[in-house]
Amino acid sequence: MLAPQGFVDTAPTTTNVVATPGHIQLVPHSAEAEQALLGALVIDPAQMLEVGYLEKSDFYLTSNGYLYQAMVDLFQKNQGYDIITLAQHLQTAGHLADIGGEETILDYLNLTPTSLGAAEYAAIIYQYSISRQVIERAMKATQAAYKQVAGRSGDMLVNEVIGSFSEIDATRNVSGGPQPMTIGVSRFLDRIEEIEQSGQIAGLQTGIKTLDHILGGFMDKKFYLLAGRPGMGKSALALQIAYNVARRGIPVLFFALEMSQEDIAARLTSLVSKIPYESFNRPTNGNLSQIIEAADVVSRLPIIIDDTPALTVSQILSRAQKIALSEPIGLVIIDHGGIVRPERTTGNKYADQSQIADSFMALPKQLDCPVLALLQLSRQLESRQDKRPMMHDLRDSGKWEEDADGIMFLYRDEVYDPDTEYPHLGEINTAKNRGGKRGIATIYADVTTNRFVDLETRTEPL
C-alpha cells in the first residue's frame, strides 16, 4: 500500500514463522520493500548504482531474487533493460514462470509511484537479510551443540560457531555495485593524499623505519612470516615490534607457545630499561627503581598475552575471535607457528605443517588485522658457507612459503662468528612481499636487552 508521502509502506507482513521453545516468531522480511525496490529499478535502471551491493540471496521471496538477478545481469552488460528485455532474459534463464510471468513485473511497476526510494528500500532488505542469516546460524549452532559427539573438542565447536557468524557480511558497501572507473581512481587518490598529508606508510608500522620502508608496513588481512635459526632473536624482534605497535595505543595479541607471561614481561622490561635480561636473575646492583619504572610502563601497554602451551589451530582461532569481539586487535603475533599442534595429526610433518599454514591464512581475514607468525628453520642451511636463510629453506615447513603474503628472514652474523667485525648488526631480509618490494633492512640488534632498532649514523671529525 502507499504511505501518505507517496512511498511504499514497507512494514513487514508475512505468514512464515520460526518456532522456538515456548513461542513462535515471524521470519524478518518485508515483501513490500522487495516489491517497491524492484518496481523502482524497472522505472530507473540507473538506481542499480546505489543498490547493486544487494545479492539475490538477500531477497526473502525467491521469485523476487530471480527478478533482481535478471536486472543485475542486464545492467552489468551495459544493455539497460525494460519489461520486455527482462521477460526475455527470465524466459531464457527458465525463471519467467517462477516469478509469475510478465504480469508480475507490470504489477511491481504500477505499485511503485517513484524510483526515489530505491536506496531506502534496499537498506531495509539488507538489514532483514542479515537478521535472517543470524537466525539461521544461531539455529544451526544450537543443533550442533545438541549433537556434540566424542572426538570433537569444545574448542572446535566454538570455533566453528564463531566462524559461521564471521562469514556474515554485515558491512557490505552500500555504495557498491557497478561503478565507473572514476570512482576507483578518486578513492585511490584520496588514499595517496592521506598518506602524503600524514607522512606515514599505508600499513601498520613496525616501528623499525628501514623495515617499514621496504615492507610498507603490515597490511590488514595479510599473513606475515618471520623465520630464522634458533638463537637469532626472532622472539626478541617480535616483542620489539609488539612494543612499538602497542605504545601507539594499538592492541596486540601475542600467543607465546614457548615463553611464559612472566618471561615476556621481563623481556619487555629489559627492552624499556635497557638493562640486560639475564641480569634479572641476580641482585639488581642499584637498578631496582629503574626496573620498577620500566615495568610500570610495560604494564600499561595494550598487549594481551596467551601463554598456553601446545595450542591447536582451532584453539588459537577461537581465542583470537573471542577477544576481537570485545576489543579490536591491531596485530596478532604467534610465537611460533612450528609448534602449534595440528587439529588431526597425520604422522607426516610436512602434511601437518601444511594444515597449520592453511588454517593460519584464514585468521587475518576473520580478524581484519595482520598476523605475524614466527617459524624456526631447520639446520640444513648451516651446511652452506653463507648461512643467510633463503626461500628454499622453507620447503621442509609445509606451505608457509606459498601461503604467506610476506616472508622475512632474520640473520645475525655474530651467532656464527662471535669475533665478527660487525657485532650487534642484524639483517631482516624481506624475501617475499606480495604487492610490494623486497630488500634487506640492516639494523642494530642487542638480544641481551631485546632491542632491535634502526642504525644511527654519526659523522665524527678527524
C-alpha positions as CSV (number, residue, x, y, z in Angstrom):
1,M,0.0,0.0,0.0
2,L,1.0,3.6,-0.4
3,A,2.2,5.7,2.5
4,P,0.9,9.4,2.8
5,Q,4.3,10.6,1.5
6,G,3.8,8.7,-1.8
7,F,6.4,6.0,-1.0
8,V,5.5,2.3,-0.4
9,D,4.7,1.3,3.1
10,T,7.4,-1.2,4.0
11,A,6.0,-2.5,7.3
12,P,6.7,-6.3,7.2
13,T,3.8,-8.6,6.6
14,T,4.5,-12.3,6.5
15,T,3.0,-15.7,7.1
16,N,6.3,-17.5,7.6
17,V,7.3,-18.4,11.2
18,V,10.2,-19.7,13.2
19,A,9.3,-22.0,16.1
20,T,11.4,-21.5,19.2
21,P,10.9,-23.1,22.6
22,G,7.8,-21.6,24.2
23,H,6.7,-19.2,21.3
24,I,6.6,-18.6,17.6
25,Q,8.1,-15.6,15.8
26,L,7.8,-14.2,12.3
27,V,10.8,-14.5,10.0
28,P,12.1,-11.0,9.4
29,H,11.4,-9.7,5.9
30,S,9.4,-7.1,4.1
31,A,7.6,-8.2,0.9
32,E,6.6,-4.6,0.3
33,A,10.2,-3.3,0.4
34,E,11.2,-6.0,-2.1
35,Q,8.4,-5.2,-4.4
36,A,9.0,-1.5,-4.1
37,L,12.7,-1.8,-4.9
38,L,12.1,-4.0,-7.9
39,G,9.5,-1.5,-9.2
40,A,11.9,1.4,-8.7
41,L,14.6,-0.5,-10.7
42,V,12.1,-1.0,-13.5
43,I,11.4,2.7,-13.6
44,D,15.0,3.8,-13.4
45,P,17.7,1.1,-14.0
46,A,20.4,3.7,-13.1
47,Q,19.3,3.2,-9.4
48,M,21.4,0.0,-9.6
49,L,24.4,2.1,-8.9
50,E,23.1,2.8,-5.5
51,V,21.6,-0.6,-4.6
52,G,23.9,-3.0,-6.5
53,Y,25.5,-4.2,-3.3
54,L,22.5,-6.4,-2.8
55,E,22.7,-10.1,-3.8
56,K,20.0,-12.4,-5.0
57,S,20.1,-14.3,-1.7
58,D,19.2,-11.1,0.2
59,F,15.7,-11.3,-1.1
60,Y,13.4,-13.4,1.1
61,L,11.0,-14.2,-1.8
62,T,12.8,-16.5,-4.2
63,S,10.8,-15.1,-7.2
64,N,12.0,-11.5,-6.3
65,G,15.6,-12.8,-6.2
66,Y,15.2,-14.2,-9.7
67,L,13.9,-10.8,-11.0
68,Y,16.6,-8.8,-9.2
69,Q,19.4,-11.1,-10.6
70,A,18.0,-10.6,-14.1
71,M,18.2,-6.8,-13.7
72,V,21.8,-7.1,-12.4
73,D,22.8,-9.3,-15.3
74,L,21.4,-7.0,-17.9
75,F,22.7,-3.8,-16.3
76,Q,26.2,-5.2,-16.0
77,K,26.2,-5.9,-19.7
78,N,25.5,-2.2,-20.3
79,Q,22.4,-3.2,-22.2
80,G,19.9,-1.4,-20.0
81,Y,16.6,-3.1,-19.6
82,D,12.8,-2.7,-19.7
83,I,9.9,-5.0,-19.2
84,I,10.3,-6.8,-22.5
85,T,14.1,-7.5,-22.2
86,L,13.6,-8.5,-18.5
87,A,10.9,-11.0,-19.5
88,Q,13.1,-12.4,-22.4
89,H,16.1,-12.8,-20.1
90,L,14.0,-14.6,-17.4
91,Q,12.4,-16.8,-20.1
92,T,15.9,-17.8,-21.3
93,A,17.0,-18.5,-17.8
94,G,13.9,-20.6,-17.1
95,H,12.6,-18.3,-14.4
96,L,9.8,-16.3,-16.0
97,A,7.1,-18.7,-14.8
98,D,8.8,-18.7,-11.3
99,I,8.1,-15.0,-10.8
100,G,4.5,-15.2,-12.1
101,G,5.1,-14.1,-15.7
102,E,5.5,-10.7,-17.2
103,E,2.4,-9.6,-15.3
104,T,4.3,-9.6,-12.0
105,I,6.8,-7.0,-13.4
106,L,3.9,-4.8,-14.5
107,D,2.3,-5.1,-11.1
108,Y,5.5,-4.0,-9.4
109,L,5.8,-1.1,-11.8
110,N,2.2,0.0,-11.2
111,L,2.6,-0.3,-7.4
112,T,5.7,1.9,-7.2
113,P,5.0,5.6,-7.9
114,T,8.6,6.7,-8.0
115,S,12.2,5.4,-8.0
116,L,13.4,7.9,-5.4
117,G,13.1,5.5,-2.5
118,A,15.3,2.7,-4.0
119,A,18.2,3.2,-1.6
120,E,15.9,3.2,1.4
121,Y,14.1,0.0,0.2
122,A,17.5,-1.7,-0.4
123,A,18.7,-0.8,3.1
124,I,15.6,-2.4,4.6
125,I,16.0,-5.6,2.5
126,Y,19.7,-5.8,3.5
127,Q,19.0,-5.5,7.2
128,Y,16.3,-8.2,7.1
129,S,18.7,-10.4,5.2
130,I,21.4,-10.0,8.0
131,S,18.7,-10.8,10.6
132,R,17.7,-14.0,8.8
133,Q,21.3,-15.1,8.4
134,V,21.9,-14.6,12.2
135,I,18.8,-16.6,13.0
136,E,19.8,-19.4,10.6
137,R,23.3,-19.7,12.1
138,A,22.0,-19.5,15.6
139,M,19.7,-22.4,15.0
140,K,22.4,-24.4,13.4
141,A,24.7,-23.6,16.3
142,T,22.1,-24.9,18.7
143,Q,21.6,-28.1,16.8
144,A,25.4,-28.6,16.6
145,A,25.6,-28.1,20.4
146,Y,22.9,-30.8,21.0
147,K,24.8,-33.1,18.6
148,Q,28.2,-32.6,20.2
149,V,29.9,-36.0,20.0
150,A,33.0,-37.7,21.4
151,G,36.2,-36.9,19.5
152,R,35.1,-33.3,18.7
153,S,36.5,-30.9,21.2
154,G,34.6,-28.0,22.7
155,D,37.1,-25.6,21.1
156,M,36.4,-27.0,17.7
157,L,32.6,-26.5,18.2
158,V,33.1,-22.9,19.5
159,N,35.5,-22.1,16.6
160,E,33.0,-23.4,14.1
161,V,30.1,-21.4,15.5
162,I,32.1,-18.2,15.8
163,G,33.5,-18.8,12.3
164,S,30.0,-19.2,10.8
165,F,28.9,-15.8,12.3
166,S,32.0,-14.1,11.0
167,E,31.0,-15.2,7.5
168,I,28.0,-12.8,7.6
169,D,28.9,-9.6,5.7
170,A,27.2,-7.0,7.8
171,T,29.3,-4.1,6.4
172,R,28.8,-4.6,2.7
173,N,29.5,-1.3,0.9
174,V,26.1,0.3,0.4
175,S,27.6,2.4,-2.4
176,G,28.8,-0.7,-4.3
177,G,27.5,-2.2,-7.5
178,P,28.6,-1.4,-11.0
179,Q,30.5,1.9,-10.9
180,P,32.7,3.9,-13.4
181,M,36.5,3.8,-13.2
182,T,36.4,7.5,-12.0
183,I,35.2,6.3,-8.6
184,G,38.1,3.9,-8.1
185,V,40.6,6.5,-9.2
186,S,39.1,9.0,-6.8
187,R,39.4,6.6,-3.9
188,F,42.9,5.8,-4.9
189,L,43.9,9.4,-5.0
190,D,42.2,10.0,-1.6
191,R,44.4,7.3,-0.1
192,I,47.5,8.8,-1.7
193,E,46.6,12.2,-0.4
194,E,46.0,10.8,3.1
195,I,49.4,9.1,3.1
196,E,51.0,12.3,1.8
197,Q,49.4,14.5,4.5
198,S,50.2,12.1,7.3
199,G,53.7,11.4,6.1
200,Q,53.3,7.8,7.0
201,I,53.2,4.5,5.2
202,A,49.9,2.8,4.4
203,G,50.3,-0.3,6.6
204,L,50.7,-0.9,10.3
205,Q,54.2,0.4,11.2
206,T,56.6,-2.0,12.8
207,G,58.5,0.9,14.4
208,I,61.7,-0.1,12.5
209,K,61.8,2.5,9.8
210,T,64.2,0.7,7.5
211,L,61.9,-2.4,7.6
212,D,58.8,-0.3,7.1
213,H,60.3,1.5,4.1
214,I,60.8,-1.9,2.4
215,L,57.7,-3.7,3.6
216,G,55.3,-0.8,3.5
217,G,54.1,-1.9,7.0
218,F,51.8,-4.8,7.9
219,M,48.7,-4.6,5.8
220,D,45.2,-5.6,7.1
221,K,44.1,-9.1,6.4
222,K,47.6,-10.2,5.5
223,F,49.7,-13.1,6.8
224,Y,53.4,-12.5,7.5
225,L,56.2,-14.9,8.4
226,L,59.4,-14.2,10.4
227,A,61.8,-17.1,10.1
228,G,65.3,-17.9,11.2
229,R,67.5,-20.3,13.0
230,P,67.4,-20.7,16.8
231,G,69.3,-18.0,18.7
232,M,68.8,-15.4,16.0
233,G,66.4,-13.4,18.2
234,K,63.1,-14.0,16.4
235,S,61.1,-13.7,19.7
236,A,63.1,-10.6,20.7
237,L,62.4,-9.0,17.4
238,A,58.7,-9.9,17.6
239,L,58.5,-8.4,21.1
240,Q,60.2,-5.2,19.8
241,I,57.6,-4.9,17.1
242,A,54.8,-5.6,19.6
243,Y,56.1,-2.9,21.9
244,N,56.4,-0.4,19.0
245,V,52.8,-1.1,17.9
246,A,51.4,-1.1,21.4
247,R,53.0,2.1,22.6
248,R,51.0,3.9,19.9
249,G,47.8,2.6,21.6
250,I,47.2,-0.2,19.2
251,P,46.2,-3.6,20.9
252,V,48.5,-6.5,20.2
253,L,47.5,-10.2,20.8
254,F,50.6,-12.3,21.5
255,F,50.4,-16.1,21.6
256,A,53.5,-17.3,23.4
257,L,53.7,-21.1,23.0
258,E,57.3,-21.3,24.4
259,M,57.6,-18.4,26.9
260,S,55.6,-17.6,30.0
261,Q,53.8,-14.4,30.6
262,E,56.4,-13.6,33.3
263,D,59.2,-14.1,30.7
264,I,57.6,-11.7,28.3
265,A,57.1,-9.1,31.0
266,A,60.8,-9.4,31.9
267,R,61.9,-9.2,28.3
268,L,59.8,-6.1,27.7
269,T,61.1,-4.5,30.9
270,S,64.6,-5.2,29.7
271,L,63.8,-3.5,26.4
272,V,62.4,-0.4,28.1
273,S,65.0,-0.1,30.8
274,K,68.0,-1.2,28.6
275,I,69.1,-3.5,31.4
276,P,70.2,-6.9,30.2
277,Y,67.5,-9.5,30.6
278,E,69.8,-12.2,32.0
279,S,70.8,-9.8,34.9
280,F,67.3,-10.1,36.3
281,N,68.2,-13.4,37.9
282,R,70.8,-11.7,40.2
283,P,70.7,-8.7,42.6
284,T,69.9,-5.5,40.7
285,N,73.0,-3.6,41.7
286,G,71.1,-0.5,42.4
287,N,68.9,-0.7,39.3
288,L,65.7,-1.7,41.2
289,S,64.0,1.7,40.8
290,Q,64.8,1.8,37.1
291,I,63.4,-1.7,36.7
292,I,60.2,-0.9,38.6
293,E,59.7,2.3,36.5
294,A,60.2,0.3,33.2
295,A,57.9,-2.4,34.4
296,D,55.2,0.2,35.1
297,V,55.5,1.4,31.5
298,V,55.1,-2.2,30.3
299,S,52.1,-2.9,32.5
300,R,50.2,-0.2,30.7
301,L,50.8,-1.4,27.2
302,P,47.7,-2.8,25.4
303,I,49.4,-6.2,24.9
304,I,47.3,-9.3,25.5
305,I,49.4,-12.4,26.3
306,D,48.2,-16.0,25.9
307,D,51.0,-18.3,27.1
308,T,49.1,-21.6,27.0
309,P,51.4,-24.2,25.5
310,A,50.6,-26.7,22.8
311,L,47.6,-24.9,21.4
312,T,45.8,-26.3,18.4
313,V,44.9,-24.2,15.4
314,S,41.2,-24.1,16.3
315,Q,42.1,-23.0,19.8
316,I,44.1,-20.1,18.5
317,L,41.4,-19.1,16.1
318,S,38.7,-19.4,18.8
319,R,40.6,-17.4,21.4
320,A,41.6,-14.7,19.0
321,Q,38.0,-14.3,17.7
322,K,36.6,-14.1,21.2
323,I,38.9,-11.2,22.1
324,A,38.2,-9.5,18.8
325,L,34.5,-9.5,19.5
326,S,35.1,-7.2,22.6
327,E,38.3,-5.4,21.6
328,P,39.6,-4.5,18.1
329,I,43.0,-6.1,17.6
330,G,45.7,-4.3,15.6
331,L,48.2,-7.1,15.3
332,V,48.3,-10.8,16.2
333,I,51.7,-12.5,16.8
334,I,52.2,-16.2,17.1
335,D,55.5,-17.5,18.6
336,H,55.9,-19.8,17.0
337,G,53.9,-21.5,14.2
338,G,56.1,-24.6,14.1
339,I,55.0,-25.9,17.5
340,V,51.3,-25.3,17.1
341,R,49.5,-28.6,17.2
342,P,47.5,-29.6,14.2
343,E,43.9,-30.5,14.7
344,R,44.5,-34.0,13.5
345,T,48.0,-35.4,13.2
346,T,48.7,-37.4,10.1
347,G,52.2,-38.7,11.1
348,N,53.6,-36.7,8.2
349,K,55.4,-33.5,9.4
350,Y,55.0,-31.8,6.0
351,A,51.3,-32.5,5.9
352,D,50.8,-31.3,9.4
353,Q,52.6,-28.1,8.8
354,S,50.7,-27.5,5.6
355,Q,47.4,-28.0,7.5
356,I,48.6,-25.4,10.1
357,A,49.7,-22.9,7.5
358,D,46.4,-23.2,5.6
359,S,44.5,-22.6,8.8
360,F,46.5,-19.5,9.8
361,M,45.7,-18.0,6.4
362,A,42.1,-17.6,7.4
363,L,42.9,-15.7,10.6
364,P,43.9,-12.3,9.2
365,K,40.6,-12.1,7.2
366,Q,38.5,-13.2,10.1
367,L,40.1,-10.7,12.5
368,D,40.5,-7.9,9.9
369,C,44.1,-7.3,11.0
370,P,47.6,-8.5,10.1
371,V,49.0,-11.7,11.6
372,L,52.7,-12.3,12.2
373,A,53.9,-15.9,12.8
374,L,57.4,-16.9,13.8
375,L,59.0,-20.0,12.3
376,Q,62.1,-21.9,13.1
377,L,64.2,-23.0,10.1
378,S,65.9,-26.4,10.0
379,R,69.7,-26.8,10.4
380,Q,70.2,-27.8,6.8
381,L,71.1,-24.2,5.9
382,E,74.1,-24.4,8.3
383,S,75.8,-26.8,5.8
384,R,76.3,-23.8,3.5
385,Q,79.2,-21.4,3.7
386,D,76.8,-18.5,3.6
387,K,74.3,-19.2,6.3
388,R,71.8,-16.5,5.4
389,P,68.4,-18.0,5.0
390,M,66.8,-18.2,1.6
391,M,63.3,-19.1,0.4
392,H,64.1,-22.7,-0.4
393,D,64.9,-23.2,3.3
394,L,61.1,-23.1,4.0
395,R,60.5,-26.2,1.8
396,D,60.5,-28.6,4.7
397,S,58.0,-26.4,6.6
398,G,54.8,-27.1,4.6
399,K,53.0,-24.4,2.7
400,W,54.3,-21.4,4.6
401,E,56.2,-20.2,1.6
402,E,53.1,-20.4,-0.6
403,D,50.6,-19.1,1.8
404,A,52.4,-16.1,3.4
405,D,51.8,-12.6,2.0
406,G,55.2,-11.5,3.3
407,I,58.2,-13.5,4.4
408,M,61.1,-12.1,6.4
409,F,64.3,-13.8,7.4
410,L,66.4,-12.7,10.5
411,Y,70.1,-13.1,10.4
412,R,72.9,-12.1,12.8
413,D,76.5,-12.9,11.8
414,E,77.7,-12.9,15.5
415,V,75.6,-16.1,16.1
416,Y,78.1,-18.0,14.0
417,D,81.2,-15.8,14.5
418,P,81.5,-14.2,17.9
419,D,84.6,-12.3,16.8
420,T,82.8,-10.8,13.8
421,E,83.8,-7.3,12.8
422,Y,80.1,-6.5,12.7
423,P,78.8,-7.1,16.3
424,H,75.2,-6.1,17.0
425,L,74.4,-5.9,13.4
426,G,71.3,-7.7,12.2
427,E,69.6,-8.2,8.8
428,I,65.9,-8.5,8.2
429,N,65.6,-9.8,4.7
430,T,62.1,-9.3,3.2
431,A,62.3,-12.1,0.7
432,K,58.6,-12.1,-0.2
433,N,56.2,-9.2,-0.2
434,R,53.1,-9.7,-2.2
435,G,52.2,-6.4,-3.9
436,G,55.3,-4.7,-2.6
437,K,59.1,-4.6,-2.9
438,R,61.8,-6.8,-1.4
439,G,65.1,-5.9,0.3
440,I,67.3,-6.1,3.4
441,A,67.0,-3.9,6.4
442,T,70.2,-3.6,8.3
443,I,69.5,-2.9,12.0
444,Y,71.1,-2.7,15.4
445,A,70.4,-5.9,17.3
446,D,71.0,-6.4,21.0
447,V,69.4,-9.6,22.1
448,T,70.6,-9.1,25.7
449,T,68.1,-6.3,26.1
450,N,65.7,-7.5,23.4
451,R,66.3,-4.3,21.4
452,F,66.1,-4.2,17.6
453,V,66.3,-0.6,16.3
454,D,67.3,1.4,13.3
455,L,71.0,2.1,13.0
456,E,72.2,5.6,13.8
457,T,74.9,7.2,11.8
458,R,77.1,10.0,13.0
459,T,79.9,12.0,11.4
460,E,82.9,12.4,13.7
461,P,85.6,15.0,12.9
462,L,89.1,13.5,12.4
